[in-house]
Amino acid sequence: MNRQMYQDAPEAHRRETYQGGVYQGAPMRQLNTRRGLLKLILLSIVTLGIYSIVFWSGLSSDIDTIAGRYDGRKTMHYCLLYFLVGPITLGIAYLFWNHNISGRMGNELMRRRINYSFGASDFWLWDILGSLILIGPFVYAHKIAKAGNLLAQDYNSKG
């Protein structure tokens, strides 16, 4: 596709951006950048826990979209974990799942050079050990929501 044809194409049909003489792929869809702890708590209460499934499912889908082509891995979808694998393993699968998704998000934050400290250690320190002081799981939920938002913003702008 030459540059003139690209510039004349209607905005709705553009899938690439022209930067520095190179066409760079833009995302096919925009990812959610409006996750937050307060929203998670309030909507989970109102929907009797259904929103928390939507929240975690969105994170698992988004990290596969963002990082899948770079690390070649795929995170188990949260619905499969929640409804089938988690109960069968008596909750042990949740530990592995959270460790893996936190690690992938931390690696992708570093790869994209986003200045935010997050990784698998945050899961173990805040969600597991932090549950002893009761506030830890809330800190972890805030940190993973913020990491997801930062990754989604970067993906939405750069692909």
CNS distance restraints for C-alpha pairs under 8 A (distance, minus, plus):
assign (resid   1 and name CA) (resid   5 and name CA) 6.51 0.50 0.50
assign (resid   1 and name CA) (resid   6 and name CA) 6.61 0.50 0.50
assign (resid   2 and name CA) (resid   6 and name CA) 6.32 0.50 0.50
assign (resid   3 and name CA) (resid   7 and name CA) 6.19 0.50 0.50
assign (resid   4 and name CA) (resid   8 and name CA) 6.25 0.50 0.50
assign (resid   5 and name CA) (resid   9 and name CA) 6.23 0.50 0.50
assign (resid   6 and name CA) (resid  14 and name CA) 7.77 0.50 0.50
assign (resid   9 and name CA) (resid  13 and name CA) 6.65 0.50 0.50
assign (resid   9 and name CA) (resid  14 and name CA) 6.78 0.50 0.50
assign (resid  10 and name CA) (resid  14 and name CA) 6.85 0.50 0.50
assign (resid  15 and name CA) (resid  25 and name CA) 6.43 0.50 0.50
assign (resid  15 and name CA) (resid  26 and name CA) 5.66 0.50 0.50
assign (resid  15 and name CA) (resid  27 and name CA) 7.36 0.50 0.50
assign (resid  15 and name CA) (resid  28 and name CA) 6.91 0.50 0.50
assign (resid  16 and name CA) (resid  23 and name CA) 5.96 0.50 0.50
assign (resid  16 and name CA) (resid  24 and name CA) 5.47 0.50 0.50
assign (resid  16 and name CA) (resid  25 and name CA) 4.51 0.50 0.50
assign (resid  16 and name CA) (resid  26 and name CA) 5.06 0.50 0.50
assign (resid  17 and name CA) (resid  23 and name CA) 5.49 0.50 0.50
assign (resid  17 and name CA) (resid  24 and name CA) 5.27 0.50 0.50
assign (resid  17 and name CA) (resid  25 and name CA) 6.35 0.50 0.50
assign (resid  17 and name CA) (resid  26 and name CA) 6.36 0.50 0.50
assign (resid  18 and name CA) (resid  22 and name CA) 5.76 0.50 0.50
assign (resid  18 and name CA) (resid  23 and name CA) 4.56 0.50 0.50
assign (resid  18 and name CA) (resid  24 and name CA) 6.29 0.50 0.50
assign (resid  19 and name CA) (resid  23 and name CA) 6.27 0.50 0.50
assign (resid  19 and name CA) (resid  24 and name CA) 6.94 0.50 0.50
assign (resid  25 and name CA) (resid 158 and name CA) 7.86 0.50 0.50
assign (resid  25 and name CA) (resid 159 and name CA) 6.14 0.50 0.50
assign (resid  26 and name CA) (resid 156 and name CA) 7.58 0.50 0.50
assign (resid  26 and name CA) (resid 157 and name CA) 7.49 0.50 0.50
assign (resid  26 and name CA) (resid 158 and name CA) 6.34 0.50 0.50
assign (resid  26 and name CA) (resid 159 and name CA) 4.80 0.50 0.50
assign (resid  27 and name CA) (resid 155 and name CA) 7.06 0.50 0.50
assign (resid  27 and name CA) (resid 156 and name CA) 6.15 0.50 0.50
assign (resid  27 and name CA) (resid 157 and name CA) 7.96 0.50 0.50
assign (resid  27 and name CA) (resid 158 and name CA) 7.60 0.50 0.50
assign (resid  27 and name CA) (resid 159 and name CA) 4.82 0.50 0.50
assign (resid  29 and name CA) (resid 156 and name CA) 7.87 0.50 0.50
assign (resid  30 and name CA) (resid 152 and name CA) 7.96 0.50 0.50
assign (resid  30 and name CA) (resid 156 and name CA) 5.59 0.50 0.50
assign (resid  31 and name CA) (resid  62 and name CA) 6.91 0.50 0.50
assign (resid  31 and name CA) (resid 152 and name CA) 5.50 0.50 0.50
assign (resid  31 and name CA) (resid 153 and name CA) 7.63 0.50 0.50
assign (resid  31 and name CA) (resid 155 and name CA) 7.74 0.50 0.50
assign (resid  31 and name CA) (resid 156 and name CA) 6.53 0.50 0.50
assign (resid  32 and name CA) (resid 149 and name CA) 7.08 0.50 0.50
assign (resid  32 and name CA) (resid 152 and name CA) 6.49 0.50 0.50
assign (resid  33 and name CA) (resid 148 and name CA) 7.41 0.50 0.50
assign (resid  33 and name CA) (resid 149 and name CA) 4.49 0.50 0.50
assign (resid  33 and name CA) (resid 150 and name CA) 7.40 0.50 0.50
assign (resid  33 and name CA) (resid 152 and name CA) 5.81 0.50 0.50
assign (resid  33 and name CA) (resid 153 and name CA) 6.18 0.50 0.50
assign (resid  34 and name CA) (resid 149 and name CA) 6.61 0.50 0.50
assign (resid  35 and name CA) (resid  39 and name CA) 7.02 0.50 0.50
assign (resid  35 and name CA) (resid  40 and name CA) 7.50 0.50 0.50
assign (resid  35 and name CA) (resid  55 and name CA) 7.74 0.50 0.50
assign (resid  35 and name CA) (resid 145 and name CA) 5.51 0.50 0.50
assign (resid  35 and name CA) (resid 146 and name CA) 7.24 0.50 0.50
assign (resid  35 and name CA) (resid 148 and name CA) 7.69 0.50 0.50
assign (resid  35 and name CA) (resid 149 and name CA) 6.48 0.50 0.50
assign (resid  36 and name CA) (resid  40 and name CA) 6.12 0.50 0.50
assign (resid  36 and name CA) (resid 142 and name CA) 6.32 0.50 0.50
assign (resid  36 and name CA) (resid 145 and name CA) 5.53 0.50 0.50
assign (resid  36 and name CA) (resid 146 and name CA) 6.97 0.50 0.50
assign (resid  37 and name CA) (resid  41 and name CA) 6.18 0.50 0.50
assign (resid  37 and name CA) (resid 138 and name CA) 7.24 0.50 0.50
assign (resid  37 and name CA) (resid 141 and name CA) 6.21 0.50 0.50
assign (resid  37 and name CA) (resid 142 and name CA) 5.06 0.50 0.50
assign (resid  37 and name CA) (resid 145 and name CA) 7.03 0.50 0.50
assign (resid  38 and name CA) (resid  42 and name CA) 6.07 0.50 0.50
assign (resid  39 and name CA) (resid  43 and name CA) 5.80 0.50 0.50
assign (resid  40 and name CA) (resid  44 and name CA) 5.82 0.50 0.50
assign (resid  40 and name CA) (resid  51 and name CA) 7.02 0.50 0.50
assign (resid  40 and name CA) (resid  52 and name CA) 6.40 0.50 0.50
assign (resid  40 and name CA) (resid  55 and name CA) 7.26 0.50 0.50
assign (resid  41 and name CA) (resid  45 and name CA) 6.30 0.50 0.50
assign (resid  42 and name CA) (resid  46 and name CA) 6.28 0.50 0.50
assign (resid  43 and name CA) (resid  47 and name CA) 5.87 0.50 0.50
assign (resid  43 and name CA) (resid  49 and name CA) 7.85 0.50 0.50
assign (resid  43 and name CA) (resid  51 and name CA) 5.90 0.50 0.50
assign (resid  43 and name CA) (resid  52 and name CA) 7.88 0.50 0.50
assign (resid  44 and name CA) (resid  48 and name CA) 5.64 0.50 0.50
assign (resid  44 and name CA) (resid  49 and name CA) 4.43 0.50 0.50
assign (resid  44 and name CA) (resid  50 and name CA) 6.17 0.50 0.50
assign (resid  44 and name CA) (resid  51 and name CA) 4.90 0.50 0.50
assign (resid  44 and name CA) (resid  52 and name CA) 5.57 0.50 0.50
assign (resid  45 and name CA) (resid  49 and name CA) 6.18 0.50 0.50
assign (resid  47 and name CA) (resid  51 and name CA) 6.16 0.50 0.50
assign (resid  49 and name CA) (resid  53 and name CA) 7.05 0.50 0.50
assign (resid  50 and name CA) (resid  54 and name CA) 6.57 0.50 0.50
assign (resid  51 and name CA) (resid  55 and name CA) 6.01 0.50 0.50
assign (resid  52 and name CA) (resid  56 and name CA) 6.26 0.50 0.50
assign (resid  53 and name CA) (resid  57 and name CA) 5.92 0.50 0.50
assign (resid  53 and name CA) (resid  78 and name CA) 7.30 0.50 0.50
assign (resid  53 and name CA) (resid  79 and name CA) 7.03 0.50 0.50
assign (resid  53 and name CA) (resid  82 and name CA) 7.93 0.50 0.50
assign (resid  54 and name CA) (resid  58 and name CA) 6.00 0.50 0.50
assign (resid  55 and name CA) (resid  59 and name CA) 6.46 0.50 0.50
assign (resid  56 and name CA) (resid  60 and name CA) 6.26 0.50 0.50
assign (resid  56 and name CA) (resid  78 and name CA) 6.14 0.50 0.50
assign (resid  57 and name CA) (resid  61 and name CA) 6.22 0.50 0.50
assign (resid  57 and name CA) (resid  77 and name CA) 6.28 0.50 0.50
assign (resid  57 and name CA) (resid  78 and name CA) 4.85 0.50 0.50
assign (resid  57 and name CA) (resid  79 and name CA) 6.43 0.50 0.50
assign (resid  58 and name CA) (resid  62 and name CA) 5.93 0.50 0.50
assign (resid  59 and name CA) (resid  63 and name CA) 6.11 0.50 0.50
assign (resid  59 and name CA) (resid 148 and name CA) 6.71 0.50 0.50
assign (resid  60 and name CA) (resid  64 and name CA) 6.46 0.50 0.50
assign (resid  60 and name CA) (resid  75 and name CA) 6.21 0.50 0.50
assign (resid  60 and name CA) (resid  76 and name CA) 7.22 0.50 0.50
assign (resid  60 and name CA) (resid  77 and name CA) 5.80 0.50 0.50
assign (resid  60 and name CA) (resid  78 and name CA) 6.38 0.50 0.50
assign (resid  60 and name CA) (resid 101 and name CA) 7.23 0.50 0.50
assign (resid  61 and name CA) (resid  65 and name CA) 6.31 0.50 0.50
assign (resid  61 and name CA) (resid  75 and name CA) 7.85 0.50 0.50
assign (resid  61 and name CA) (resid  77 and name CA) 6.84 0.50 0.50
assign (resid  62 and name CA) (resid  66 and name CA) 6.04 0.50 0.50
assign (resid  62 and name CA) (resid 148 and name CA) 7.93 0.50 0.50
assign (resid  62 and name CA) (resid 152 and name CA) 7.48 0.50 0.50
assign (resid  63 and name CA) (resid  67 and name CA) 5.67 0.50 0.50
assign (resid  63 and name CA) (resid  68 and name CA) 7.19 0.50 0.50
assign (resid  63 and name CA) (resid  75 and name CA) 7.74 0.50 0.50
assign (resid  63 and name CA) (resid 101 and name CA) 7.69 0.50 0.50
assign (resid  63 and name CA) (resid 104 and name CA) 7.52 0.50 0.50
assign (resid  63 and name CA) (resid 105 and name CA) 6.84 0.50 0.50
assign (resid  63 and name CA) (resid 148 and name CA) 7.88 0.50 0.50
assign (resid  64 and name CA) (resid  68 and name CA) 4.73 0.50 0.50
assign (resid  64 and name CA) (resid  73 and name CA) 7.61 0.50 0.50
assign (resid  64 and name CA) (resid  74 and name CA) 5.79 0.50 0.50
assign (resid  64 and name CA) (resid  75 and name CA) 6.44 0.50 0.50
assign (resid  65 and name CA) (resid  69 and name CA) 7.78 0.50 0.50
assign (resid  66 and name CA) (resid 151 and name CA) 7.56 0.50 0.50
assign (resid  66 and name CA) (resid 152 and name CA) 7.63 0.50 0.50
assign (resid  66 and name CA) (resid 155 and name CA) 6.55 0.50 0.50
assign (resid  66 and name CA) (resid 159 and name CA) 7.95 0.50 0.50
assign (resid  67 and name CA) (resid  71 and name CA) 6.11 0.50 0.50
assign (resid  67 and name CA) (resid  72 and name CA) 7.77 0.50 0.50
assign (resid  67 and name CA) (resid  73 and name CA) 7.96 0.50 0.50
assign (resid  67 and name CA) (resid 104 and name CA) 7.62 0.50 0.50
assign (resid  67 and name CA) (resid 108 and name CA) 6.37 0.50 0.50
assign (resid  68 and name CA) (resid  72 and name CA) 5.16 0.50 0.50
assign (resid  68 and name CA) (resid  73 and name CA) 5.62 0.50 0.50
assign (resid  68 and name CA) (resid  74 and name CA) 6.31 0.50 0.50
assign (resid  75 and name CA) (resid  97 and name CA) 7.74 0.50 0.50
assign (resid  75 and name CA) (resid 100 and name CA) 7.61 0.50 0.50
assign (resid  75 and name CA) (resid 101 and name CA) 6.84 0.50 0.50
assign (resid  76 and name CA) (resid  80 and name CA) 7.05 0.50 0.50
assign (resid  76 and name CA) (resid  81 and name CA) 6.96 0.50 0.50
assign (resid  76 and name CA) (resid  97 and name CA) 7.49 0.50 0.50
assign (resid  77 and name CA) (resid  81 and name CA) 6.59 0.50 0.50
assign (resid  78 and name CA) (resid  82 and name CA) 5.89 0.50 0.50
assign (resid  79 and name CA) (resid  83 and name CA) 5.89 0.50 0.50
assign (resid  79 and name CA) (resid  84 and name CA) 7.97 0.50 0.50
assign (resid  80 and name CA) (resid  84 and name CA) 5.54 0.50 0.50
assign (resid  80 and name CA) (resid  85 and name CA) 6.38 0.50 0.50
assign (resid  81 and name CA) (resid  85 and name CA) 4.70 0.50 0.50
assign (resid  81 and name CA) (resid  86 and name CA) 5.13 0.50 0.50
assign (resid  81 and name CA) (resid  93 and name CA) 7.34 0.50 0.50
assign (resid  81 and name CA) (resid  94 and name CA) 7.32 0.50 0.50
assign (resid  82 and name CA) (resid  86 and name CA) 5.48 0.50 0.50
assign (resid  82 and name CA) (resid  87 and name CA) 7.29 0.50 0.50
assign (resid  83 and name CA) (resid  87 and name CA) 6.94 0.50 0.50
assign (resid  84 and name CA) (resid  88 and name CA) 6.34 0.50 0.50
assign (resid  85 and name CA) (resid  89 and name CA) 6.14 0.50 0.50
assign (resid  85 and name CA) (resid  93 and name CA) 6.72 0.50 0.50
assign (resid  86 and name CA) (resid  90 and name CA) 6.07 0.50 0.50
assign (resid  86 and name CA) (resid  91 and name CA) 4.89 0.50 0.50
assign (resid  86 and name CA) (resid  92 and name CA) 6.84 0.50 0.50
assign (resid  86 and name CA) (resid  93 and name CA) 5.35 0.50 0.50
assign (resid  86 and name CA) (resid  94 and name CA) 6.14 0.50 0.50
assign (resid  87 and name CA) (resid  91 and name CA) 5.97 0.50 0.50
assign (resid  89 and name CA) (resid  93 and name CA) 6.09 0.50 0.50
assign (resid  91 and name CA) (resid  95 and name CA) 7.37 0.50 0.50
assign (resid  92 and name CA) (resid  96 and name CA) 6.94 0.50 0.50
assign (resid  93 and name CA) (resid  97 and name CA) 5.99 0.50 0.50
assign (resid  94 and name CA) (resid  98 and name CA) 6.01 0.50 0.50
assign (resid  95 and name CA) (resid  99 and name CA) 6.07 0.50 0.50
assign (resid  96 and name CA) (resid 100 and name CA) 6.05 0.50 0.50
assign (resid  97 and name CA) (resid 101 and name CA) 6.14 0.50 0.50
assign (resid  98 and name CA) (resid 102 and name CA) 5.93 0.50 0.50
assign (resid  98 and name CA) (resid 120 and name CA) 7.73 0.50 0.50
assign (resid  98 and name CA) (resid 123 and name CA) 6.84 0.50 0.50
assign (resid  99 and name CA) (resid 103 and name CA) 6.10 0.50 0.50
assign (resid  99 and name CA) (resid 120 and name CA) 5.07 0.50 0.50
assign (resid  99 and name CA) (resid 121 and name CA) 7.94 0.50 0.50
assign (resid  99 and name CA) (resid 123 and name CA) 6.35 0.50 0.50
assign (resid  99 and name CA) (resid 124 and name CA) 7.63 0.50 0.50
assign (resid 100 and name CA) (resid 104 and name CA) 6.12 0.50 0.50
assign (resid 100 and name CA) (resid 120 and name CA) 6.97 0.50 0.50
assign (resid 101 and name CA) (resid 105 and name CA) 6.10 0.50 0.50
assign (resid 101 and name CA) (resid 120 and name CA) 7.71 0.50 0.50
assign (resid 102 and name CA) (resid 106 and name CA) 6.10 0.50 0.50
assign (resid 102 and name CA) (resid 118 and name CA) 7.31 0.50 0.50
assign (resid 102 and name CA) (resid 119 and name CA) 4.97 0.50 0.50
assign (resid 102 and name CA) (resid 120 and name CA) 4.68 0.50 0.50
assign (resid 102 and name CA) (resid 122 and name CA) 7.65 0.50 0.50
assign (resid 102 and name CA) (resid 123 and name CA) 6.76 0.50 0.50
assign (resid 102 and name CA) (resid 144 and name CA) 7.36 0.50 0.50
assign (resid 103 and name CA) (resid 107 and name CA) 6.11 0.50 0.50
assign (resid 103 and name CA) (resid 119 and name CA) 4.75 0.50 0.50
assign (resid 103 and name CA) (resid 120 and name CA) 4.45 0.50 0.50
assign (resid 104 and name CA) (resid 108 and name CA) 6.11 0.50 0.50
assign (resid 104 and name CA) (resid 119 and name CA) 7.53 0.50 0.50
assign (resid 105 and name CA) (resid 109 and name CA) 6.10 0.50 0.50
assign (resid 105 and name CA) (resid 118 and name CA) 7.42 0.50 0.50
assign (resid 105 and name CA) (resid 119 and name CA) 6.60 0.50 0.50
assign (resid 105 and name CA) (resid 147 and name CA) 7.08 0.50 0.50
assign (resid 105 and name CA) (resid 148 and name CA) 7.46 0.50 0.50
assign (resid 105 and name CA) (resid 151 and name CA) 7.96 0.50 0.50
assign (resid 106 and name CA) (resid 110 and name CA) 6.38 0.50 0.50
assign (resid 106 and name CA) (resid 117 and name CA) 7.33 0.50 0.50
assign (resid 106 and name CA) (resid 118 and name CA) 5.07 0.50 0.50
assign (resid 106 and name CA) (resid 119 and name CA) 4.25 0.50 0.50
assign (resid 106 and name CA) (resid 120 and name CA) 7.27 0.50 0.50
assign (resid 107 and name CA) (resid 111 and name CA) 6.11 0.50 0.50
assign (resid 107 and name CA) (resid 119 and name CA) 7.34 0.50 0.50
assign (resid 108 and name CA) (resid 112 and name CA) 6.02 0.50 0.50
assign (resid 108 and name CA) (resid 151 and name CA) 7.71 0.50 0.50
assign (resid 109 and name CA) (resid 113 and name CA) 6.03 0.50 0.50
assign (resid 109 and name CA) (resid 114 and name CA) 5.16 0.50 0.50
assign (resid 109 and name CA) (resid 115 and name CA) 7.45 0.50 0.50
assign (resid 109 and name CA) (resid 116 and name CA) 7.06 0.50 0.50
assign (resid 109 and name CA) (resid 118 and name CA) 7.89 0.50 0.50
assign (resid 109 and name CA) (resid 147 and name CA) 7.69 0.50 0.50
assign (resid 109 and name CA) (resid 151 and name CA) 6.74 0.50 0.50
assign (resid 110 and name CA) (resid 114 and name CA) 6.12 0.50 0.50
assign (resid 110 and name CA) (resid 115 and name CA) 7.67 0.50 0.50
assign (resid 112 and name CA) (resid 154 and name CA) 7.99 0.50 0.50
assign (resid 114 and name CA) (resid 150 and name CA) 7.65 0.50 0.50
assign (resid 116 and name CA) (resid 147 and name CA) 7.31 0.50 0.50
assign (resid 118 and name CA) (resid 122 and name CA) 6.25 0.50 0.50
assign (resid 118 and name CA) (resid 143 and name CA) 7.18 0.50 0.50
assign (resid 118 and name CA) (resid 144 and name CA) 7.61 0.50 0.50
assign (resid 118 and name CA) (resid 147 and name CA) 7.03 0.50 0.50
assign (resid 119 and name CA) (resid 123 and name CA) 7.24 0.50 0.50
assign (resid 120 and name CA) (resid 124 and name CA) 6.74 0.50 0.50
assign (resid 121 and name CA) (resid 125 and name CA) 5.93 0.50 0.50
assign (resid 122 and name CA) (resid 126 and name CA) 5.53 0.50 0.50
assign (resid 122 and name CA) (resid 127 and name CA) 7.36 0.50 0.50
assign (resid 122 and name CA) (resid 140 and name CA) 6.73 0.50 0.50
assign (resid 123 and name CA) (resid 127 and name CA) 5.11 0.50 0.50
assign (resid 123 and name CA) (resid 128 and name CA) 6.72 0.50 0.50
assign (resid 123 and name CA) (resid 140 and name CA) 6.41 0.50 0.50
assign (resid 124 and name CA) (resid 128 and name CA) 5.06 0.50 0.50
assign (resid 124 and name CA) (resid 129 and name CA) 6.34 0.50 0.50
assign (resid 125 and name CA) (resid 129 and name CA) 5.08 0.50 0.50
assign (resid 125 and name CA) (resid 130 and name CA) 5.99 0.50 0.50
assign (resid 125 and name CA) (resid 136 and name CA) 7.92 0.50 0.50
assign (resid 126 and name CA) (resid 130 and name CA) 4.29 0.50 0.50
assign (resid 126 and name CA) (resid 131 and name CA) 7.05 0.50 0.50
assign (resid 126 and name CA) (resid 136 and name CA) 4.51 0.50 0.50
assign (resid 126 and name CA) (resid 137 and name CA) 5.92 0.50 0.50
assign (resid 126 and name CA) (resid 139 and name CA) 6.48 0.50 0.50
assign (resid 126 and name CA) (resid 140 and name CA) 5.40 0.50 0.50
assign (resid 127 and name CA) (resid 131 and name CA) 5.88 0.50 0.50
assign (resid 127 and name CA) (resid 136 and name CA) 5.32 0.50 0.50
assign (resid 127 and name CA) (resid 137 and name CA) 4.26 0.50 0.50
assign (resid 127 and name CA) (resid 138 and name CA) 7.73 0.50 0.50
assign (resid 127 and name CA) (resid 139 and name CA) 7.69 0.50 0.50
assign (resid 127 and name CA) (resid 140 and name CA) 5.60 0.50 0.50
assign (resid 128 and name CA) (resid 132 and name CA) 7.74 0.50 0.50
assign (resid 128 and name CA) (resid 136 and name CA) 7.52 0.50 0.50
assign (resid 128 and name CA) (resid 137 and name CA) 7.38 0.50 0.50
assign (resid 129 and name CA) (resid 133 and name CA) 7.98 0.50 0.50
assign (resid 129 and name CA) (resid 136 and name CA) 7.27 0.50 0.50
assign (resid 130 and name CA) (resid 134 and name CA) 6.49 0.50 0.50
assign (resid 130 and name CA) (resid 135 and name CA) 6.47 0.50 0.50
assign (resid 130 and name CA) (resid 136 and name CA) 3.71 0.50 0.50
assign (resid 130 and name CA) (resid 137 and name CA) 6.38 0.50 0.50
assign (resid 131 and name CA) (resid 135 and name CA) 6.40 0.50 0.50
assign (resid 131 and name CA) (resid 136 and name CA) 5.02 0.50 0.50
assign (resid 131 and name CA) (resid 137 and name CA) 5.91 0.50 0.50
assign (resid 132 and name CA) (resid 136 and name CA) 7.56 0.50 0.50
assign (resid 135 and name CA) (resid 139 and name CA) 6.49 0.50 0.50
assign (resid 136 and name CA) (resid 140 and name CA) 6.23 0.50 0.50
assign (resid 137 and name CA) (resid 141 and name CA) 6.11 0.50 0.50
assign (resid 138 and name CA) (resid 142 and name CA) 6.17 0.50 0.50
assign (resid 139 and name CA) (resid 143 and name CA) 6.14 0.50 0.50
assign (resid 140 and name CA) (resid 144 and name CA) 6.11 0.50 0.50
assign (resid 141 and name CA) (resid 145 and name CA) 6.04 0.50 0.50
assign (resid 142 and name CA) (resid 146 and name CA) 6.12 0.50 0.50
assign (resid 143 and name CA) (resid 147 and name CA) 6.08 0.50 0.50
assign (resid 144 and name CA) (resid 148 and name CA) 5.99 0.50 0.50
assign (resid 145 and name CA) (resid 149 and name CA) 6.14 0.50 0.50
assign (resid 146 and name CA) (resid 150 and name CA) 6.16 0.50 0.50
assign (resid 147 and name CA) (resid 151 and name CA) 6.16 0.50 0.50
assign (resid 148 and name CA) (resid 152 and name CA) 6.02 0.50 0.50
assign (resid 149 and name CA) (resid 153 and name CA) 6.04 0.50 0.50
assign (resid 150 and name CA) (resid 154 and name CA) 6.22 0.50 0.50
assign (resid 151 and name CA) (resid 155 and name CA) 6.04 0.50 0.50
assign (resid 152 and name CA) (resid 156 and name CA) 5.91 0.50 0.50
assign (resid 153 and name CA) (resid 157 and name CA) 6.28 0.50 0.50
assign (resid 154 and name CA) (resid 158 and name CA) 5.89 0.50 0.50
assign (resid 154 and name CA) (resid 159 and name CA) 7.31 0.50 0.50
assign (resid 155 and name CA) (resid 159 and name CA) 4.47 0.50 0.50
